[in-house]
């Protein structure tokens, strides 16, 4: 049966964190969660933009339960401050949507020495998940949703472990592809580790296809306009439609851990949400474990997943 938000029951009492919630897919994600009565923590980098977005969402969804907490995913210290602030306000987390991202910026290194796309799109979310996972109730409704992209299949299609920060050879499109491949592999590996620990929490991944969002802000304006008025309508869809695979991954009760969702149209660029195809390399367990260990070392965190408590019958 096709996914329909109308068929999803109220999420009253549940708490979600959506990164990059003030624009694009994150903004649409908050709207959909608010419609289902979920309390949403809008994790944003810019307070003014977050406040403006919050006001806009409240106008569209009267009674929306929204709060803003600042985070800069390119700065690991900011991620830690956010996690501490969240834990002071909330004693549980039902849904973590690792949405925020940047695409094709000029080469730069973050304060932690990471290439900016790998830092924002992947390393920041890796650490954030590690710091919040223990707050999730051990049920199948608890979800970690990580955003990937069709771009994960581009370039070599493999993680360049010899140059994770693109210091030897920077390609803005190549680095973006690496970061989104890393997000997908992280989602898969997290599910394997959750299952091994006997946890019911589900780690799922999704991609939006092609959509005109602020993610394209580093493209030259003439290229954006050229695409928008020529092939854009044929190959892309609006942000509200592009967000639906993410909504499906987050809320559909039939979703299984480790599944990947995206648009079902031509080359998964647009269309209704459903199960998507990921590359063979993205499912390579040995490579995912290597990436996991490298991520722990680089972020300075030990990603502990305690085993589920066994229930014994007296």
Protein Blocks (a to p, Z undefined) as FASTA:
>chain_A
ZZdfklpccfehiacddehklgcjlmmmmmmmmmnopacddddfblklmmmmmmmmmmmm
ghiacddddddfkbmklmmmmmmmmmmmpccdfbdcdfbccehiacdddfkopafklmmm
mmmmmmmmmmmmmmpccdfkbccdddddfklmgcjopacfklmnommbccfklmmmmmmm
mmmmmmmmmmmmmmmnopabdcddddebjaddfklmmpcfklmmmmmmmmmmmmgccfkl
mmmmmmmmmmmmkbcghiacddfbehhlgccdddddddfklmmmklmmmmmmmmmmmnop
acddddddddddZZ
